[in-house]
Amino acid sequence: MHTFQIRLKYIKGKIKKWNREEFVSIQKEKEKLQTRMEGIQQQIREGGRSEELVEEEGRVNNQIEERIKQE
């Protein structure tokens, strides 16, 4: 194998590893945020809307949208 091909194979392996690690992390973060969003919405249903909950809901929603873009 040529040196160039060996380097490409090495880089390919590194990129695959990075991709797996990075996107699994993004997916897990998104799942945590979605769980948090469900909790906020449950609190709103049970206790009514408060300014604090609405603000938190907005922040979490923005974070979820950001993770979706990253995916």
CHARMM-style PDB file with segment names, atoms N, HN, CA, C and O in Angstrom:
ATOM      1  N   MET     1       0.848  -1.172   0.000  1.00  0.00      PROA
ATOM      2  CA  MET     1       0.000   0.000   0.000  1.00  0.00      PROA
ATOM      3  C   MET     1       0.900   1.245   0.000  1.00  0.00      PROA
ATOM      4  O   MET     1       1.947   1.280   0.647  1.00  0.00      PROA
ATOM      5  N   HSD     2       0.467   2.236  -0.729  1.00  0.00      PROA
ATOM      6  HN  HSD     2      -0.384   2.208  -1.254  1.00  0.00      PROA
ATOM      7  CA  HSD     2       1.234   3.479  -0.770  1.00  0.00      PROA
ATOM      8  C   HSD     2       1.034   4.268   0.512  1.00  0.00      PROA
ATOM      9  O   HSD     2       0.018   4.127   1.192  1.00  0.00      PROA
ATOM     10  N   THR     3       2.007   5.091   0.829  1.00  0.00      PROA
ATOM     11  HN  THR     3       2.833   5.205   0.276  1.00  0.00      PROA
ATOM     12  CA  THR     3       1.955   5.912   2.037  1.00  0.00      PROA
ATOM     13  C   THR     3       0.693   6.770   2.063  1.00  0.00      PROA
ATOM     14  O   THR     3       0.062   6.931   3.108  1.00  0.00      PROA
ATOM     15  N   PHE     4       0.334   7.315   0.912  1.00  0.00      PROA
ATOM     16  HN  PHE     4       0.847   7.185   0.063  1.00  0.00      PROA
ATOM     17  CA  PHE     4      -0.861   8.161   0.822  1.00  0.00      PROA
ATOM     18  C   PHE     4      -2.113   7.363   1.185  1.00  0.00      PROA
ATOM     19  O   PHE     4      -2.969   7.856   1.918  1.00  0.00      PROA
ATOM     20  N   GLN     5      -2.223   6.146   0.681  1.00  0.00      PROA
ATOM     21  HN  GLN     5      -1.527   5.745   0.086  1.00  0.00      PROA
ATOM     22  CA  GLN     5      -3.386   5.297   0.975  1.00  0.00      PROA
ATOM     23  C   GLN     5      -3.433   4.923   2.458  1.00  0.00      PROA
ATOM     24  O   GLN     5      -4.506   4.859   3.057  1.00  0.00      PROA
ATOM     25  N   ILE     6      -2.279   4.681   3.033  1.00  0.00      PROA
ATOM     26  HN  ILE     6      -1.407   4.732   2.547  1.00  0.00      PROA
ATOM     27  CA  ILE     6      -2.223   4.359   4.460  1.00  0.00      PROA
ATOM     28  C   ILE     6      -2.702   5.543   5.282  1.00  0.00      PROA
ATOM     29  O   ILE     6      -3.454   5.378   6.243  1.00  0.00      PROA
ATOM     30  N   ARG     7      -2.269   6.728   4.907  1.00  0.00      PROA
ATOM     31  HN  ARG     7      -1.658   6.862   4.127  1.00  0.00      PROA
ATOM     32  CA  ARG     7      -2.701   7.941   5.612  1.00  0.00      PROA
ATOM     33  C   ARG     7      -4.203   8.156   5.476  1.00  0.00      PROA
ATOM     34  O   ARG     7      -4.882   8.502   6.442  1.00  0.00      PROA
ATOM     35  N   LEU     8      -4.712   7.946   4.267  1.00  0.00      PROA
ATOM     36  HN  LEU     8      -4.161   7.665   3.482  1.00  0.00      PROA
ATOM     37  CA  LEU     8      -6.158   8.098   4.058  1.00  0.00      PROA
ATOM     38  C   LEU     8      -6.952   7.112   4.912  1.00  0.00      PROA
ATOM     39  O   LEU     8      -7.968   7.473   5.504  1.00  0.00      PROA
ATOM     40  N   LYS     9      -6.489   5.883   4.971  1.00  0.00      PROA
ATOM     41  HN  LYS     9      -5.663   5.589   4.490  1.00  0.00      PROA
ATOM     42  CA  LYS     9      -7.163   4.867   5.775  1.00  0.00      PROA
ATOM     43  C   LYS     9      -7.149   5.259   7.257  1.00  0.00      PROA
ATOM     44  O   LYS     9      -8.148   5.093   7.957  1.00  0.00      PROA
ATOM     45  N   TYR    10      -6.020   5.776   7.726  1.00  0.00      PROA
ATOM     46  HN  TYR    10      -5.208   5.912   7.158  1.00  0.00      PROA
ATOM     47  CA  TYR    10      -5.890   6.226   9.105  1.00  0.00      PROA
ATOM     48  C   TYR    10      -6.859   7.373   9.395  1.00  0.00      PROA
ATOM     49  O   TYR    10      -7.567   7.364  10.402  1.00  0.00      PROA
ATOM     50  N   ILE    11      -6.878   8.349   8.508  1.00  0.00      PROA
ATOM     51  HN  ILE    11      -6.302   8.357   7.690  1.00  0.00      PROA
ATOM     52  CA  ILE    11      -7.765   9.511   8.671  1.00  0.00      PROA
ATOM     53  C   ILE    11      -9.228   9.074   8.631  1.00  0.00      PROA
ATOM     54  O   ILE    11     -10.046   9.560   9.412  1.00  0.00      PROA
ATOM     55  N   LYS    12      -9.549   8.174   7.736  1.00  0.00      PROA
ATOM     56  HN  LYS    12      -8.884   7.780   7.102  1.00  0.00      PROA
ATOM     57  CA  LYS    12     -10.921   7.665   7.638  1.00  0.00      PROA
ATOM     58  C   LYS    12     -11.368   7.048   8.958  1.00  0.00      PROA
ATOM     59  O   LYS    12     -12.486   7.286   9.414  1.00  0.00      PROA
ATOM     60  N   GLY    13     -10.492   6.257   9.569  1.00  0.00      PROA
ATOM     61  HN  GLY    13      -9.583   6.065   9.198  1.00  0.00      PROA
ATOM     62  CA  GLY    13     -10.811   5.648  10.862  1.00  0.00      PROA
ATOM     63  C   GLY    13     -11.034   6.688  11.947  1.00  0.00      PROA
ATOM     64  O   GLY    13     -11.960   6.570  12.750  1.00  0.00      PROA
ATOM     65  N   LYS    14     -10.180   7.710  11.968  1.00  0.00      PROA
ATOM     66  HN  LYS    14      -9.428   7.806  11.316  1.00  0.00      PROA
ATOM     67  CA  LYS    14     -10.314   8.783  12.957  1.00  0.00      PROA
ATOM     68  C   LYS    14     -11.621   9.549  12.763  1.00  0.00      PROA
ATOM     69  O   LYS    14     -12.301   9.874  13.736  1.00  0.00      PROA
ATOM     70  N   ILE    15     -11.967   9.834  11.529  1.00  0.00      PROA
ATOM     71  HN  ILE    15     -11.414   9.570  10.739  1.00  0.00      PROA
ATOM     72  CA  ILE    15     -13.209  10.565  11.234  1.00  0.00      PROA
ATOM     73  C   ILE    15     -14.423   9.737  11.634  1.00  0.00      PROA
ATOM     74  O   ILE    15     -15.372  10.273  12.206  1.00  0.00      PROA
ATOM     75  N   LYS    16     -14.408   8.455  11.347  1.00  0.00      PROA
ATOM     76  HN  LYS    16     -13.637   8.019  10.882  1.00  0.00      PROA
ATOM     77  CA  LYS    16     -15.528   7.586  11.738  1.00  0.00      PROA
ATOM     78  C   LYS    16     -15.698   7.570  13.254  1.00  0.00      PROA
ATOM     79  O   LYS    16     -16.817   7.657  13.760  1.00  0.00      PROA
ATOM     80  N   LYS    17     -14.586   7.459  13.975  1.00  0.00      PROA
ATOM     81  HN  LYS    17     -13.677   7.388  13.564  1.00  0.00      PROA
ATOM     82  CA  LYS    17     -14.639   7.442  15.436  1.00  0.00      PROA
ATOM     83  C   LYS    17     -15.191   8.766  15.957  1.00  0.00      PROA
ATOM     84  O   LYS    17     -16.078   8.774  16.810  1.00  0.00      PROA
ATOM     85  N   TRP    18     -14.679   9.872  15.454  1.00  0.00      PROA
ATOM     86  HN  TRP    18     -13.958   9.865  14.761  1.00  0.00      PROA
ATOM     87  CA  TRP    18     -15.149  11.204  15.856  1.00  0.00      PROA
ATOM     88  C   TRP    18     -16.642  11.349  15.577  1.00  0.00      PROA
ATOM     89  O   TRP    18     -17.388  11.841  16.424  1.00  0.00      PROA
ATOM     90  N   ASN    19     -17.074  10.928  14.408  1.00  0.00      PROA
ATOM     91  HN  ASN    19     -16.469  10.529  13.720  1.00  0.00      PROA
ATOM     92  CA  ASN    19     -18.475  11.025  14.015  1.00  0.00      PROA
ATOM     93  C   ASN    19     -19.366  10.254  14.989  1.00  0.00      PROA
ATOM     94  O   ASN    19     -20.389  10.767  15.442  1.00  0.00      PROA
ATOM     95  N   ARG    20     -18.976   9.026  15.306  1.00  0.00      PROA
ATOM     96  HN  ARG    20     -18.145   8.609  14.938  1.00  0.00      PROA
ATOM     97  CA  ARG    20     -19.767   8.209  16.246  1.00  0.00      PROA
ATOM     98  C   ARG    20     -19.860   8.889  17.606  1.00  0.00      PROA
ATOM     99  O   ARG    20     -20.944   9.014  18.175  1.00  0.00      PROA
ATOM    100  N   GLU    21     -18.725   9.324  18.115  1.00  0.00      PROA
ATOM    101  HN  GLU    21     -17.845   9.223  17.653  1.00  0.00      PROA
ATOM    102  CA  GLU    21     -18.698   9.931  19.444  1.00  0.00      PROA
ATOM    103  C   GLU    21     -19.472  11.239  19.488  1.00  0.00      PROA
ATOM    104  O   GLU    21     -20.234  11.478  20.425  1.00  0.00      PROA
ATOM    105  N   GLU    22     -19.287  12.073  18.501  1.00  0.00      PROA
ATOM    106  HN  GLU    22     -18.668  11.879  17.740  1.00  0.00      PROA
ATOM    107  CA  GLU    22     -19.911  13.401  18.493  1.00  0.00      PROA
ATOM    108  C   GLU    22     -21.425  13.312  18.331  1.00  0.00      PROA
ATOM    109  O   GLU    22     -22.165  13.974  19.057  1.00  0.00      PROA
ATOM    110  N   PHE    23     -21.884  12.507  17.395  1.00  0.00      PROA
ATOM    111  HN  PHE    23     -21.282  11.969  16.805  1.00  0.00      PROA
ATOM    112  CA  PHE    23     -23.310  12.462  17.142  1.00  0.00      PROA
ATOM    113  C   PHE    23     -24.080  11.679  18.193  1.00  0.00      PROA
ATOM    114  O   PHE    23     -25.251  11.968  18.438  1.00  0.00      PROA
ATOM    115  N   VAL    24     -23.454  10.707  18.809  1.00  0.00      PROA
ATOM    116  HN  VAL    24     -22.503  10.472  18.610  1.00  0.00      PROA
ATOM    117  CA  VAL    24     -24.100  10.019  19.930  1.00  0.00      PROA
ATOM    118  C   VAL    24     -24.280  11.007  21.074  1.00  0.00      PROA
ATOM    119  O   VAL    24     -25.316  11.014  21.738  1.00  0.00      PROA
ATOM    120  N   SER    25     -23.285  11.829  21.299  1.00  0.00      PROA
ATOM    121  HN  SER    25     -22.443  11.823  20.759  1.00  0.00      PROA
ATOM    122  CA  SER    25     -23.357  12.842  22.352  1.00  0.00      PROA
ATOM    123  C   SER    25     -24.485  13.834  22.083  1.00  0.00      PROA
ATOM    124  O   SER    25     -25.237  14.185  22.992  1.00  0.00      PROA
ATOM    125  N   ILE    26     -24.600  14.278  20.853  1.00  0.00      PROA
ATOM    126  HN  ILE    26     -23.990  13.993  20.114  1.00  0.00      PROA
ATOM    127  CA  ILE    26     -25.667  15.221  20.478  1.00  0.00      PROA
ATOM    128  C   ILE    26     -27.026  14.564  20.673  1.00  0.00      PROA
ATOM    129  O   ILE    26     -27.946  15.186  21.204  1.00  0.00      PROA
ATOM    130  N   GLN    27     -27.158  13.325  20.252  1.00  0.00      PROA
ATOM    131  HN  GLN    27     -26.410  12.819  19.820  1.00  0.00      PROA
ATOM    132  CA  GLN    27     -28.426  12.601  20.391  1.00  0.00      PROA
ATOM    133  C   GLN    27     -28.811  12.450  21.858  1.00  0.00      PROA
ATOM    134  O   GLN    27     -29.969  12.661  22.219  1.00  0.00      PROA
ATOM    135  N   LYS    28     -27.853  12.088  22.704  1.00  0.00      PROA
ATOM    136  HN  LYS    28     -26.912  11.917  22.411  1.00  0.00      PROA
ATOM    137  CA  LYS    28     -28.144  11.926  24.132  1.00  0.00      PROA
ATOM    138  C   LYS    28     -28.554  13.256  24.758  1.00  0.00      PROA
ATOM    139  O   LYS    28     -29.479  13.309  25.568  1.00  0.00      PROA
ATOM    140  N   GLU    29     -27.870  14.315  24.384  1.00  0.00      PROA
ATOM    141  HN  GLU    29     -27.119  14.273  23.725  1.00  0.00      PROA
ATOM    142  CA  GLU    29     -28.204  15.644  24.898  1.00  0.00      PROA
ATOM    143  C   GLU    29     -29.621  16.035  24.472  1.00  0.00      PROA
ATOM    144  O   GLU    29     -30.385  16.580  25.269  1.00  0.00      PROA
ATOM    145  N   LYS    30     -29.963  15.759  23.231  1.00  0.00      PROA
ATOM    146  HN  LYS    30     -29.342  15.316  22.584  1.00  0.00      PROA
ATOM    147  CA  LYS    30     -31.306  16.074  22.733  1.00  0.00      PROA
ATOM    148  C   LYS    30     -32.365  15.284  23.513  1.00  0.00      PROA
ATOM    149  O   LYS    30     -33.415  15.826  23.859  1.00  0.00      PROA
ATOM    150  N   GLU    31     -32.093  14.025  23.785  1.00  0.00      PROA
ATOM    151  HN  GLU    31     -31.240  13.584  23.504  1.00  0.00      PROA
ATOM    152  CA  GLU    31     -33.034  13.199  24.545  1.00  0.00      PROA
ATOM    153  C   GLU    31     -33.223  13.745  25.961  1.00  0.00      PROA
ATOM    154  O   GLU    31     -34.344  13.776  26.469  1.00  0.00      PROA
ATOM    155  N   LYS    32     -32.131  14.175  26.598  1.00  0.00      PROA
ATOM    156  HN  LYS    32     -31.221  14.150  26.185  1.00  0.00      PROA
ATOM    157  CA  LYS    32     -32.234  14.767  27.937  1.00  0.00      PROA
ATOM    158  C   LYS    32     -33.076  16.040  27.903  1.00  0.00      PROA
ATOM    159  O   LYS    32     -33.901  16.274  28.786  1.00  0.00      PROA
ATOM    160  N   LEU    33     -32.859  16.849  26.884  1.00  0.00      PROA
ATOM    161  HN  LEU    33     -32.189  16.659  26.167  1.00  0.00      PROA
ATOM    162  CA  LEU    33     -33.622  18.093  26.759  1.00  0.00      PROA
ATOM    163  C   LEU    33     -35.103  17.810  26.523  1.00  0.00      PROA
ATOM    164  O   LEU    33     -35.966  18.496  27.069  1.00  0.00      PROA
ATOM    165  N   GLN    34     -35.392  16.799  25.709  1.00  0.00      PROA
ATOM    166  HN  GLN    34     -34.691  16.241  25.265  1.00  0.00      PROA
ATOM    167  CA  GLN    34     -36.793  16.448  25.453  1.00  0.00      PROA
ATOM    168  C   GLN    34     -37.470  15.948  26.730  1.00  0.00      PROA
ATOM    169  O   GLN    34     -38.639  16.246  26.974  1.00  0.00      PROA
ATOM    170  N   THR    35     -36.740  15.195  27.534  1.00  0.00      PROA
ATOM    171  HN  THR    35     -35.790  14.952  27.335  1.00  0.00      PROA
ATOM    172  CA  THR    35     -37.279  14.744  28.820  1.00  0.00      PROA
ATOM    173  C   THR    35     -37.543  15.943  29.726  1.00  0.00      PROA
ATOM    174  O   THR    35     -38.571  16.009  30.400  1.00  0.00      PROA
ATOM    175  N   ARG    36     -36.606  16.887  29.735  1.00  0.00      PROA
ATOM    176  HN  ARG    36     -35.770  16.834  29.188  1.00  0.00      PROA
ATOM    177  CA  ARG    36     -36.788  18.110  30.533  1.00  0.00      PROA
ATOM    178  C   ARG    36     -38.012  18.881  30.051  1.00  0.00      PROA
ATOM    179  O   ARG    36     -38.784  19.389  30.864  1.00  0.00      PROA
ATOM    180  N   MET    37     -38.193  18.972  28.735  1.00  0.00      PROA
ATOM    181  HN  MET    37     -37.566  18.559  28.075  1.00  0.00      PROA
ATOM    182  CA  MET    37     -39.335  19.677  28.163  1.00  0.00      PROA
ATOM    183  C   MET    37     -40.639  19.011  28.597  1.00  0.00      PROA
ATOM    184  O   MET    37     -41.601  19.699  28.938  1.00  0.00      PROA
ATOM    185  N   GLU    38     -40.676  17.701  28.587  1.00  0.00      PROA
ATOM    186  HN  GLU    38     -39.894  17.142  28.311  1.00  0.00      PROA
ATOM    187  CA  GLU    38     -41.873  16.984  29.031  1.00  0.00      PROA
ATOM    188  C   GLU    38     -42.183  17.310  30.486  1.00  0.00      PROA
ATOM    189  O   GLU    38     -43.344  17.486  30.853  1.00  0.00      PROA
ATOM    190  N   GLY    39     -41.143  17.390  31.314  1.00  0.00      PROA
ATOM    191  HN  GLY    39     -40.199  17.247  31.016  1.00  0.00      PROA
ATOM    192  CA  GLY    39     -41.333  17.728  32.724  1.00  0.00      PROA
ATOM    193  C   GLY    39     -41.884  19.135  32.898  1.00  0.00      PROA
ATOM    194  O   GLY    39     -42.779  19.359  33.714  1.00  0.00      PROA
ATOM    195  N   ILE    40     -41.358  20.073  32.140  1.00  0.00      PROA
ATOM    196  HN  ILE    40     -40.631  19.891  31.478  1.00  0.00      PROA
ATOM    197  CA  ILE    40     -41.841  21.458  32.206  1.00  0.00      PROA
ATOM    198  C   ILE    40     -43.303  21.522  31.782  1.00  0.00      PROA
ATOM    199  O   ILE    40     -44.124  22.158  32.444  1.00  0.00      PROA
ATOM    200  N   GLN    41     -43.619  20.865  30.683  1.00  0.00      PROA
ATOM    201  HN  GLN    41     -42.952  20.349  30.145  1.00  0.00      PROA
ATOM    202  CA  GLN    41     -44.993  20.888  30.197  1.00  0.00      PROA
ATOM    203  C   GLN    41     -45.945  20.207  31.180  1.00  0.00      PROA
ATOM    204  O   GLN    41     -47.096  20.622  31.317  1.00  0.00      PROA
ATOM    205  N   GLN    42     -45.478  19.179  31.854  1.00  0.00      PROA
ATOM    206  HN  GLN    42     -44.543  18.842  31.743  1.00  0.00      PROA
ATOM    207  CA  GLN    42     -46.294  18.518  32.880  1.00  0.00      PROA
ATOM    208  C   GLN    42     -46.563  19.484  34.038  1.00  0.00      PROA
ATOM    209  O   GLN    42     -47.685  19.560  34.540  1.00  0.00      PROA
ATOM    210  N   GLN    43     -45.534  20.218  34.454  1.00  0.00      PROA
ATOM    211  HN  GLN    43     -44.623  20.156  34.046  1.00  0.00      PROA
ATOM    212  CA  GLN    43     -45.697  21.199  35.529  1.00  0.00      PROA
ATOM    213  C   GLN    43     -46.703  22.271  35.125  1.00  0.00      PROA
ATOM    214  O   GLN    43     -47.511  22.706  35.945  1.00  0.00      PROA
ATOM    215  N   ILE    44     -46.656  22.695  33.874  1.00  0.00      PROA
ATOM    216  HN  ILE    44     -45.999  22.342  33.208  1.00  0.00      PROA
ATOM    217  CA  ILE    44     -47.589  23.719  33.383  1.00  0.00      PROA
ATOM    218  C   ILE    44     -49.013  23.170  33.408  1.00  0.00      PROA
ATOM    219  O   ILE    44     -49.940  23.863  33.827  1.00  0.00      PROA
ATOM    220  N   ARG    45     -49.189  21.924  32.959  1.00  0.00      PROA
ATOM    221  HN  ARG    45     -48.436  21.361  32.618  1.00  0.00      PROA
ATOM    222  CA  ARG    45     -50.536  21.324  32.965  1.00  0.00      PROA
ATOM    223  C   ARG    45     -51.086  21.198  34.377  1.00  0.00      PROA
ATOM    224  O   ARG    45     -52.268  21.447  34.615  1.00  0.00      PROA
ATOM    225  N   GLU    46     -50.228  20.813  35.311  1.00  0.00      PROA
ATOM    226  HN  GLU    46     -49.268  20.611  35.118  1.00  0.00      PROA
ATOM    227  CA  GLU    46     -50.688  20.566  36.676  1.00  0.00      PROA
ATOM    228  C   GLU    46     -50.828  21.835  37.504  1.00  0.00      PROA
ATOM    229  O   GLU    46     -51.747  21.943  38.316  1.00  0.00      PROA
ATOM    230  N   GLY    47     -49.937  22.788  37.312  1.00  0.00      PROA
ATOM    231  HN  GLY    47     -49.191  22.701  36.653  1.00  0.00      PROA
ATOM    232  CA  GLY    47     -49.937  23.969  38.178  1.00  0.00      PROA
ATOM    233  C   GLY    47     -50.202  25.283  37.481  1.00  0.00      PROA
ATOM    234  O   GLY    47     -50.235  26.334  38.122  1.00  0.00      PROA
ATOM    235  N   GLY    48     -50.388  25.237  36.186  1.00  0.00      PROA
ATOM    236  HN  GLY    48     -50.362  24.383  35.666  1.00  0.00      PROA
ATOM    237  CA  GLY    48     -50.610  26.470  35.442  1.00  0.00      PROA
ATOM    238  C   GLY    48     -49.304  27.089  34.968  1.00  0.00      PROA
ATOM    239  O   GLY    48     -48.211  26.722  35.399  1.00  0.00      PROA
ATOM    240  N   ARG    49     -49.465  28.027  34.079  1.00  0.00      PROA
ATOM    241  HN  ARG    49     -50.353  28.325  33.729  1.00  0.00      PROA
ATOM    242  CA  ARG    49     -48.307  28.697  33.498  1.00  0.00      PROA
ATOM    243  C   ARG    49     -47.777  29.765  34.442  1.00  0.00      PROA
ATOM    244  O   ARG    49     -48.531  30.579  34.976  1.00  0.00      PROA
ATOM    245  N   SER    50     -46.484  29.742  34.633  1.00  0.00      PROA
ATOM    246  HN  SER    50     -45.872  29.081  34.200  1.00  0.00      PROA
ATOM    247  CA  SER    50     -45.834  30.818  35.380  1.00  0.00      PROA
ATOM    248  C   SER    50     -44.785  31.412  34.439  1.00  0.00      PROA
ATOM    249  O   SER    50     -44.347  30.772  33.483  1.00  0.00      PROA
ATOM    250  N   GLU    51     -44.405  32.625  34.729  1.00  0.00      PROA
ATOM    251  HN  GLU    51     -44.761  33.145  35.506  1.00  0.00      PROA
ATOM    252  CA  GLU    51     -43.406  33.283  33.886  1.00  0.00      PROA
ATOM    253  C   GLU    51     -42.106  32.466  33.855  1.00  0.00      PROA
ATOM    254  O   GLU    51     -41.462  32.325  32.815  1.00  0.00      PROA
ATOM    255  N   GLU    52     -41.750  31.942  35.007  1.00  0.00      PROA
ATOM    256  HN  GLU    52     -42.273  32.057  35.852  1.00  0.00      PROA
ATOM    257  CA  GLU    52     -40.526  31.143  35.129  1.00  0.00      PROA
ATOM    258  C   GLU    52     -40.576  29.887  34.251  1.00  0.00      PROA
ATOM    259  O   GLU    52     -39.620  29.579  33.540  1.00  0.00      PROA
ATOM    260  N   LEU    53     -41.705  29.166  34.310  1.00  0.00      PROA
ATOM    261  HN  LEU    53     -42.482  29.416  34.888  1.00  0.00      PROA
ATOM    262  CA  LEU    53     -41.843  27.946  33.505  1.00  0.00      PROA
ATOM    263  C   LEU    53     -41.869  28.254  32.015  1.00  0.00      PROA
ATOM    264  O   LEU    53     -41.281  27.523  31.218  1.00  0.00      PROA
ATOM    265  N   VAL    54     -42.541  29.323  31.637  1.00  0.00      PROA
ATOM    266  HN  VAL    54     -43.019  29.918  32.283  1.00  0.00      PROA
ATOM    267  CA  VAL    54     -42.616  29.697  30.223  1.00  0.00      PROA
ATOM    268  C   VAL    54     -41.219  30.049  29.697  1.00  0.00      PROA
ATOM    269  O   VAL    54     -40.857  29.671  28.583  1.00  0.00      PROA
ATOM    270  N   GLU    55     -40.441  30.773  30.504  1.00  0.00      PROA
ATOM    271  HN  GLU    55     -40.735  31.080  31.409  1.00  0.00      PROA
ATOM    272  CA  GLU    55     -39.077  31.119  30.106  1.00  0.00      PROA
ATOM    273  C   GLU    55     -38.218  29.866  29.970  1.00  0.00      PROA
ATOM    274  O   GLU    55     -37.462  29.727  29.009  1.00  0.00      PROA
ATOM    275  N   GLU    56     -38.337  28.965  30.926  1.00  0.00      PROA
ATOM    276  HN  GLU    56     -38.951  29.078  31.707  1.00  0.00      PROA
ATOM    277  CA  GLU    56     -37.570  27.714  30.884  1.00  0.00      PROA
ATOM    278  C   GLU    56     -37.981  26.878  29.673  1.00  0.00      PROA
ATOM    279  O   GLU    56     -37.132  26.289  29.004  1.00  0.00      PROA
ATOM    280  N   GLU    57     -39.264  26.830  29.398  1.00  0.00      PROA
ATOM    281  HN  GLU    57     -39.954  27.309  29.941  1.00  0.00      PROA
ATOM    282  CA  GLU    57     -39.765  26.102  28.237  1.00  0.00      PROA
ATOM    283  C   GLU    57     -39.146  26.668  26.956  1.00  0.00      PROA
ATOM    284  O   GLU    57     -38.737  25.908  26.078  1.00  0.00      PROA
ATOM    285  N   GLY    58     -39.076  27.977  26.846  1.00  0.00      PROA
ATOM    286  HN  GLY    58     -39.408  28.594  27.559  1.00  0.00      PROA
ATOM    287  CA  GLY    58     -38.478  28.619  25.680  1.00  0.00      PROA
ATOM    288  C   GLY    58     -36.995  28.305  25.546  1.00  0.00      PROA
ATOM    289  O   GLY    58     -36.515  28.018  24.449  1.00  0.00      PROA
ATOM    290  N   ARG    59     -36.270  28.360  26.660  1.00  0.00      PROA
ATOM    291  HN  ARG    59     -36.660  28.593  27.550  1.00  0.00      PROA
ATOM    292  CA  ARG    59     -34.830  28.055  26.637  1.00  0.00      PROA
ATOM    293  C   ARG    59     -34.575  26.614  26.200  1.00  0.00      PROA
ATOM    294  O   ARG    59     -33.715  26.343  25.362  1.00  0.00      PROA
ATOM    295  N   VAL    60     -35.340  25.702  26.787  1.00  0.00      PROA
ATOM    296  HN  VAL    60     -36.039  25.922  27.468  1.00  0.00      PROA
ATOM    297  CA  VAL    60     -35.154  24.282  26.457  1.00  0.00      PROA
ATOM    298  C   VAL    60     -35.532  24.030  25.004  1.00  0.00      PROA
ATOM    299  O   VAL    60     -34.859  23.268  24.309  1.00  0.00      PROA
ATOM    300  N   ASN    61     -36.593  24.660  24.546  1.00  0.00      PROA
ATOM    301  HN  ASN    61     -37.139  25.279  25.111  1.00  0.00      PROA
ATOM    302  CA  ASN    61     -37.003  24.501  23.151  1.00  0.00      PROA
ATOM    303  C   ASN    61     -35.899  24.983  22.208  1.00  0.00      PROA
ATOM    304  O   ASN    61     -35.611  24.328  21.206  1.00  0.00      PROA
ATOM    305  N   ASN    62     -35.283  26.117  22.523  1.00  0.00      PROA
ATOM    306  HN  ASN    62     -35.517  26.649  23.337  1.00  0.00      PROA
ATOM    307  CA  ASN    62     -34.189  26.632  21.693  1.00  0.00      PROA
ATOM    308  C   ASN    62     -33.010  25.653  21.670  1.00  0.00      PROA
ATOM    309  O   ASN    62     -32.381  25.449  20.632  1.00  0.00      PROA
ATOM    310  N   GLN    63     -32.725  25.058  22.816  1.00  0.00      PROA
ATOM    311  HN  GLN    63     -33.237  25.224  23.659  1.00  0.00      PROA
ATOM    312  CA  GLN    63     -31.624  24.096  22.888  1.00  0.00      PROA
ATOM    313  C   GLN    63     -31.928  22.847  22.069  1.00  0.00      PROA
ATOM    314  O   GLN    63     -31.042  22.300  21.412  1.00  0.00      PROA
ATOM    315  N   ILE    64     -33.176  22.400  22.108  1.00  0.00      PROA
ATOM    316  HN  ILE    64     -33.895  22.845  22.641  1.00  0.00      PROA
ATOM    317  CA  ILE    64     -33.579  21.236  21.313  1.00  0.00      PROA
ATOM    318  C   ILE    64     -33.424  21.553  19.829  1.00  0.00      PROA
ATOM    319  O   ILE    64     -32.894  20.741  19.070  1.00  0.00      PROA
ATOM    320  N   GLU    65     -33.879  22.721  19.420  1.00  0.00      PROA
ATOM    321  HN  GLU    65     -34.309  23.381  20.037  1.00  0.00      PROA
ATOM    322  CA  GLU    65     -33.752  23.114  18.011  1.00  0.00      PROA
ATOM    323  C   GLU    65     -32.286  23.165  17.590  1.00  0.00      PROA
ATOM    324  O   GLU    65     -31.950  22.780  16.470  1.00  0.00      PROA
ATOM    325  N   GLU    66     -31.421  23.632  18.469  1.00  0.00      PROA
ATOM    326  HN  GLU    66     -31.694  23.945  19.379  1.00  0.00      PROA
ATOM    327  CA  GLU    66     -29.993  23.692  18.177  1.00  0.00      PROA
ATOM    328  C   GLU    66     -29.420  22.294  17.983  1.00  0.00      PROA
ATOM    329  O   GLU    66     -28.620  22.074  17.073  1.00  0.00      PROA
ATOM    330  N   ARG    67     -29.821  21.342  18.832  1.00  0.00      PROA
ATOM    331  HN  ARG    67     -30.470  21.520  19.572  1.00  0.00      PROA
ATOM    332  CA  ARG    67     -29.338  19.963  18.683  1.00  0.00      PROA
ATOM    333  C   ARG    67     -29.839  19.354  17.377  1.00  0.00      PROA
ATOM    334  O   ARG    67     -29.112  18.607  16.722  1.00  0.00      PROA
ATOM    335  N   ILE    68     -31.065  19.666  16.998  1.00  0.00      PROA
ATOM    336  HN  ILE    68     -31.656  20.273  17.529  1.00  0.00      PROA
ATOM    337  CA  ILE    68     -31.610  19.155  15.734  1.00  0.00      PROA
ATOM    338  C   ILE    68     -30.768  19.682  14.569  1.00  0.00      PROA
ATOM    339  O   ILE    68     -30.458  18.930  13.644  1.00  0.00      PROA
ATOM    340  N   LYS    69     -30.400  20.949  14.603  1.00  0.00      PROA
ATOM    341  HN  LYS    69     -30.651  21.559  15.353  1.00  0.00      PROA
ATOM    342  CA  LYS    69     -29.547  21.513  13.550  1.00  0.00      PROA
ATOM    343  C   LYS    69     -28.192  20.812  13.516  1.00  0.00      PROA
ATOM    344  O   LYS    69     -27.641  20.555  12.446  1.00  0.00      PROA
ATOM    345  N   GLN    70     -27.661  20.505  14.699  1.00  0.00      PROA
ATOM    346  HN  GLN    70     -28.108  20.714  15.569  1.00  0.00      PROA
ATOM    347  CA  GLN    70     -26.359  19.852  14.765  1.00  0.00      PROA
ATOM    348  C   GLN    70     -26.395  18.438  14.199  1.00  0.00      PROA
ATOM    349  O   GLN    70     -25.408  17.950  13.649  1.00  0.00      PROA
ATOM    350  N   GLU    71     -27.555  17.786  14.345  1.00  0.00      PROA
ATOM    351  HN  GLU    71     -28.357  18.183  14.792  1.00  0.00      PROA
ATOM    352  CA  GLU    71     -27.678  16.427  13.808  1.00  0.00      PROA
ATOM    353  C   GLU    71     -27.584  16.477  12.298  1.00  0.00      PROA
ATOM    354  OT1 GLU    71     -27.663  15.439  11.640  1.00  0.00      PROA
TER     355      GLU     71
END
